[in-house]
Amino acid sequence: MRIGVVGLGYVGLPLAVAFAEEGHEVVGLEADPRKVDAVARGESYIEDVPSDRLAALDGRLTPTSRYPDLSSCEAVIICVPTPLTNSREPDLSYMVDAATSLAAVLQQGQLIVLESTTYPGTTRERLRPILEESGLAAGRDFHLAFSPERIDPGRTDFTIRTTPKVVGGLTDACTERAVELYGQICDTVIEVSTPDAAELAKLLENIFRSVNIALVNELAMLCERLGIDIWEVVEAAASKPFGFMRFDPGPGMGGHCLPVDPFYLSYKAREHDFYTEFIELAGKINQNQPQWCVRRIERALNDAGKATNAARVLLLGVAYKAGVGDIRESPALKIIRSLRDLGADVSYHDPHVPELPDLGASSASLEESLESADLVCIITAHPSIDYRDVVERSALVLDFRGVTRDIEAANLVRL
Ligand SMILES: NC(=O)c1ccc[n+]([C@@H]2O[C@H](COP(=O)([O-])OP(=O)(O)OC[C@H]3O[C@@H](n4cnc5c(N)ncnc54)[C@H](O)[C@@H]3O)[C@@H](O)[C@H]2O)c1
């Protein structure tokens, strides 16, 4: 097959590579010329796709910024960003731009699939009319479906092939085409009756996580007052072999998905005069978590006889989760800004994030910075760091991730 992928980011690039590795010809349409050039040179900028996988494709992935290159594709999959506006409402402008450009080159018989996470109704109400400006009718002249992406950057135990893929087409024939497409790269494809059901299934997955993270974060705050170790509680509850799913507390949620996606649904719900209270409450708790961490940092410094505005604080990890370099919505950024506002001298070490240009900071050498810091805060549980060594060499350590659970030391405080 000849397959187009629009948006070669965290979602689109691994997807394009998966199809190319199955022997299909893939056209990768990307708006950022630096990414087009990088893929053309065989250089990957996504950690989960090593450059040697690009090199092994033998030219089956062609990057381009020209939409007419998509006209020869049997299927085109849209993987552009769906962020929030400053007023925390869905920003579908990337999808609208991509769809408008695609409509100009849309061909009879093509299958168009949207993978970007969005509220139920987007494929039918927003994407369809833009594509139909081509003069072609969805479900008759071209096929249209939604299939949510479930990629979890950094995860190796489940791959695109082994993670079941949900698809919902506008018509039965649309669904059938989409099932056939994803059957090329996924062992299991799950059909749902409409694109709307597929859109909402993705949101349910992410809202489920957001609500449960908020619940355990709130319990962590209560545990601090009660003098109970939250990690011990989570560990004990997780020993139940059924009816419980483990979520760990932490410094707050980050990434492109969990802090953003639930608000797509609350926006849609408001249109129907319905208020999604679980989403709002979880969002409030999770958004405030970094500020709560800052108060814990101030307390830890205070207990050690240090004023925050005279303290050197080293953050270990600034990525939003372990093993990756993604800093989007990372709680570390909020913590750094707040500590700087309080007058602290803040530095960071992250093997995956060499620079934080917006904050004018770069990753400090662990060797040199550990011993000079008044407080070392573990924000991201990167597996490459020896935390026992960190505790031994630091004046004071505050662990927000529970990675020091098997260490007992007088200079160690845990969330
Ligand atoms: N990152 C994840 O872990 C993840 C997981 C599941 C779902 N998603 C969803 O997938 C979608 C994409 O996310 P991502 O993380 O890959 O984003 P990303 O920012 O990494 O990649 C999107 C790419 O699309 C490009 N782009 C933007 N507008 C374009 C246009 N008009 N034409 C061509 N290219 C364009 C951007 O330059 C960028 O390279 C979002 O809706 C996101 O919510 C992401």
The ligand as an SDF file (V2000), in Angstrom:
LIG
                    3D

 44 48  0  0  0  0  0  0  0  0999 V2000
    2.6110   11.8970   22.4310 N   0  0  0  0  0  0  0  0  0  0  0  0
    1.8450   10.9440   22.8870 C   0  0  0  0  0  0  0  0  0  0  0  0
    2.2570   10.1680   23.7340 O   0  0  0  0  0  0  0  0  0  0  0  0
    0.4240   10.7490   22.3740 C   0  0  0  0  0  0  0  0  0  0  0  0
   -0.2370    9.5620   22.6970 C   0  0  0  0  0  0  0  0  0  0  0  0
   -1.5160    9.3520   22.2300 C   0  0  0  0  0  0  0  0  0  0  0  0
   -2.1380   10.3280   21.4640 C   0  0  0  0  0  0  0  0  0  0  0  0
   -1.4860   11.4980   21.1770 N   0  0  0  0  0  0  0  0  0  0  0  0
   -2.1900   12.4630   20.3530 C   0  0  0  0  0  0  0  0  0  0  0  0
   -1.6500   12.4310   19.0370 O   0  0  0  0  0  0  0  0  0  0  0  0
   -1.6570   13.7340   18.4610 C   0  0  0  0  0  0  0  0  0  0  0  0
   -0.2650   14.1380   18.0420 C   0  0  0  0  0  0  0  0  0  0  0  0
    0.5570   14.1960   19.1850 O   0  0  0  0  0  0  0  0  0  0  0  0
    2.1390   14.1860   19.1170 P   0  0  0  0  0  0  0  0  0  0  0  0
    2.5980   13.9490   20.5070 O   0  0  0  0  0  0  0  0  0  0  0  0
    2.5960   13.2730   18.0350 O   0  0  0  0  0  0  0  0  0  0  0  0
    2.4110   15.6960   18.6950 O   0  0  0  0  0  0  0  0  0  0  0  0
    3.8010   16.2900   18.0970 P   0  0  0  0  0  0  0  0  0  0  0  0
    3.7500   17.7450   18.3290 O   0  0  0  0  0  0  0  0  0  0  0  0
    4.9500   15.4920   18.5850 O   0  0  0  0  0  0  0  0  0  0  0  0
    3.6810   15.9930   16.5340 O   0  0  0  0  0  0  0  0  0  0  0  0
    2.7490   16.5980   15.6920 C   0  0  0  0  0  0  0  0  0  0  0  0
    3.4750   16.9820   14.4070 C   0  0  0  0  0  0  0  0  0  0  0  0
    2.5200   17.5230   13.4990 O   0  0  0  0  0  0  0  0  0  0  0  0
    3.1580   18.5630   12.7760 C   0  0  0  0  0  0  0  0  0  0  0  0
    2.1190   19.4190   12.1980 N   0  0  0  0  0  0  0  0  0  0  0  0
    1.3610   20.3630   12.8070 C   0  0  0  0  0  0  0  0  0  0  0  0
    0.4910   20.8920   11.9310 N   0  0  0  0  0  0  0  0  0  0  0  0
    0.6970   20.2840   10.7280 C   0  0  0  0  0  0  0  0  0  0  0  0
    0.1070   20.3990    9.4610 C   0  0  0  0  0  0  0  0  0  0  0  0
   -0.9160   21.2260    9.2060 N   0  0  0  0  0  0  0  0  0  0  0  0
    0.5950   19.6210    8.4650 N   0  0  0  0  0  0  0  0  0  0  0  0
    1.6040   18.7570    8.6880 C   0  0  0  0  0  0  0  0  0  0  0  0
    2.1930   18.5920    9.8840 N   0  0  0  0  0  0  0  0  0  0  0  0
    1.7430   19.3460   10.9000 C   0  0  0  0  0  0  0  0  0  0  0  0
    4.0320   19.2480   13.8140 C   0  0  0  0  0  0  0  0  0  0  0  0
    5.0610   19.9970   13.2110 O   0  0  0  0  0  0  0  0  0  0  0  0
    4.5400   18.0400   14.5940 C   0  0  0  0  0  0  0  0  0  0  0  0
    5.7620   17.5490   14.0850 O   0  0  0  0  0  0  0  0  0  0  0  0
   -2.2650   14.6550   19.5160 C   0  0  0  0  0  0  0  0  0  0  0  0
   -3.6360   14.7590   19.2940 O   0  0  0  0  0  0  0  0  0  0  0  0
   -2.0230   13.8970   20.8010 C   0  0  0  0  0  0  0  0  0  0  0  0
   -2.9750   14.2130   21.7890 O   0  0  0  0  0  0  0  0  0  0  0  0
   -0.2120   11.7040   21.6000 C   0  0  0  0  0  0  0  0  0  0  0  0
  1  2  1  0
  2  3  2  0
  2  4  1  0
  4  5  1  0
  4 44  2  0
  5  6  2  0
  6  7  1  0
  7  8  2  0
  8  9  1  0
  8 44  1  0
  9 10  1  0
  9 42  1  0
 10 11  1  0
 11 12  1  0
 11 40  1  0
 12 13  1  0
 13 14  1  0
 14 15  2  0
 14 16  1  0
 14 17  1  0
 17 18  1  0
 18 19  2  0
 18 20  1  0
 18 21  1  0
 21 22  1  0
 22 23  1  0
 23 24  1  0
 23 38  1  0
 24 25  1  0
 25 26  1  0
 25 36  1  0
 26 27  1  0
 26 35  1  0
 27 28  2  0
 28 29  1  0
 29 30  1  0
 29 35  2  0
 30 31  1  0
 30 32  2  0
 32 33  1  0
 33 34  2  0
 34 35  1  0
 36 37  1  0
 36 38  1  0
 38 39  1  0
 40 41  1  0
 40 42  1  0
 42 43  1  0
M  CHG  2   8   1  16  -1
M  END
$$$$
